[in-house]
Amino acid sequence: MNDKRTKRVRYKLKKVSDRKRLTVFRSNKHLYAQVIDDTAGKTIASASSKEKGIDSINNDRKSLAEIIGKNIAQRSIEKGIKEVAFDKGKYKYHGLIKILADSARTEGLIF
């Protein structure tokens, strides 16, 4: 089921938009976000809960998601990318994924 959702979401994103892709991955312990250029096949910016200083600050996953959303937005804007397509992957737009997306929007990313 999750694999179907992943393929469906990515297919629609690539078909409709030529923007860079903001991808989110959530494991049991950590959260990762990347801005990917599909034409070049390269990662432009990334942020995760495994970075130095972030993991030790908070144990609350919701606040970690908010920090990661702000970090990925700042890093992609520094590289000159303000408009992205949000790739939620196999996850529902709910909980940690929604918090990360909302905090990235408040920092200035457009999607």
Secondary structure, DSSP 8 states (H G I E B T S, - for coil): -HHHHHHHHHHHHHHH--SEEEEEEE-SS-EEEEEEETTTTEEEEEEETTSTTHHHH---HHHHHHHHHHHHHHHHHHTT--BEEEE-TTS-SSTHHHHHHHHHHHTT-B-
